[in-house]
Amino acid sequence: MKKIITIIGFLALSPLVGVFSQSVFPTDGSNVGIGTTNPTTGLQLGEQGNAISGKQILIPGVYNFEQLRFGQIGNGNMAMEFVNHTGVHTSYGIRFLVDLDDRPGLQLQYSPAKTNYQDLSYNTALYIDLSGNISIGTTNPHEYKLAVAGNMIA
């Protein structure tokens, strides 16, 4: 009877072991893939064309919701985000965003301090468009090589 229960238990759990073991794939070439069966680099997350959720790397910090996060954040948008604490209960964010959907180009963004990660609200401080035009305080350089919104001193 014990042998039958053991065999039934093993057969019931076998499919679960197979599912969990298929999320990380090391290859003979020392490449490791998470969510891919054919990694082409040292570490690859997901497959080309798959859903973007989960294609991020997160390194949590010590206080509040400090973190270093990078990866895809939207349909083709990629970011590297730094969140650091300003006090016991608040943290701010700085992020480099490569935007494809709204304003194609590179944005350096900041978020004022908030009490939780979901409340971080990013504003663009510096923007470089696909023509190499740079704007400060706006994401529209108006075809100028350098555009500044607001007051400046030279």
C-alpha positions in Angstrom: 0.0 0.0 0.0 2.8 2.4 0.9 4.5 1.7 -2.5 1.3 2.5 -4.3 0.8 5.8 -2.5 4.5 6.7 -3.1 4.1 5.9 -6.8 0.9 7.9 -7.1 2.5 10.9 -5.3 5.5 10.8 -7.5 3.3 10.6 -10.7 1.2 13.5 -9.4 4.2 15.8 -8.7 6.3 14.9 -11.8 4.6 17.3 -14.1 5.2 20.2 -11.7 8.9 19.4 -11.4 9.1 19.5 -15.2 7.4 22.9 -15.4 9.6 24.5 -12.9 12.8 23.1 -14.3 12.1 24.6 -17.7 12.3 28.2 -16.7 16.1 28.4 -16.6 18.2 26.9 -19.5 21.9 26.6 -19.3 23.5 25.6 -22.5 26.8 23.9 -23.4 28.2 27.3 -24.5 27.9 28.6 -20.9 24.9 30.8 -21.9 22.0 30.9 -19.5 18.4 31.7 -20.4 15.4 32.5 -18.3 12.2 32.1 -20.3 14.1 30.9 -23.4 15.3 27.6 -24.6 18.0 29.0 -26.8 20.0 31.8 -25.1 22.4 33.6 -27.4 24.3 35.6 -24.7 25.8 35.0 -21.3 22.4 35.9 -19.7 19.2 36.2 -21.8 15.7 37.0 -20.4 12.9 35.8 -22.6 12.6 35.4 -26.3 12.4 38.0 -29.0 8.7 38.9 -29.6 7.4 37.4 -26.4 5.4 39.3 -23.8 7.5 42.0 -22.1 6.3 41.4 -18.5 9.1 40.0 -16.5 11.9 41.1 -18.8 13.5 43.2 -16.1 16.3 42.7 -13.6 15.6 44.1 -10.1 18.2 44.5 -7.4 16.5 45.6 -4.2 18.1 48.0 -1.7 18.0 48.3 2.0 15.7 51.2 2.9 12.1 51.9 1.8 11.7 50.8 -1.8 15.3 51.4 -3.0 16.2 49.5 -6.1 18.1 49.3 -9.3 15.9 48.1 -12.1 16.5 47.7 -15.8 14.8 46.1 -18.7 11.7 46.7 -20.8 8.9 48.8 -19.3 6.6 49.1 -22.3 6.2 48.1 -26.0 9.8 48.6 -27.0 10.6 51.1 -24.2 13.6 50.2 -22.1 14.9 51.8 -18.9 17.5 51.8 -16.2 16.0 53.1 -13.0 17.7 54.1 -9.7 15.5 54.5 -6.7 17.2 55.8 -3.5 15.8 57.0 -0.1 15.7 60.6 1.0 14.5 59.8 4.5 13.0 57.1 6.7 9.8 56.9 4.6 10.5 58.4 1.2 12.5 57.6 -1.9 13.1 59.4 -5.2 13.9 58.0 -8.7 16.3 58.8 -11.5 15.8 56.9 -14.8 17.3 56.6 -18.2 14.5 55.8 -20.7 14.9 54.8 -24.3 11.4 55.7 -25.6 9.9 54.2 -28.7 6.2 55.0 -28.3 5.9 58.6 -27.3 9.1 60.5 -28.0 11.7 58.3 -29.7 15.1 58.9 -28.2 16.9 59.0 -24.9 15.4 60.7 -21.8 17.0 61.4 -18.5 14.1 61.5 -16.0 13.6 62.3 -12.4 10.8 61.7 -9.9 10.4 63.7 -6.7 10.4 61.7 -3.4 7.3 59.6 -2.7 6.2 57.2 0.0 5.9 54.2 -2.3 7.1 53.0 -5.7 3.8 53.1 -7.4 3.6 56.9 -6.7 6.8 57.8 -8.4 6.0 60.2 -11.2 8.7 60.8 -13.7 9.5 64.1 -15.5 12.0 64.5 -18.3 14.9 66.7 -17.5 17.1 66.0 -20.6 16.0 64.6 -24.0 18.1 63.6 -27.0 16.1 62.9 -30.2 17.0 60.5 -33.1 18.6 63.5 -35.0 20.9 64.3 -32.1 19.0 67.4 -31.0 19.1 68.0 -27.3 16.4 69.6 -25.2 16.4 70.5 -21.5 13.1 70.7 -19.6 11.1 69.6 -22.6 10.9 66.6 -25.0 10.5 68.9 -28.1 13.7 70.5 -29.3 11.8 72.1 -32.3 14.6 71.1 -34.8 17.2 73.1 -32.8 20.5 71.5 -31.8 19.8 72.7 -28.3 16.5 73.8 -26.8 15.9 75.0 -23.3 12.5 75.4 -21.6 12.5 77.9 -18.8 15.2 80.1 -17.4 18.9 79.5 -17.9 22.2 81.1 -17.2 25.3 80.9 -19.5 
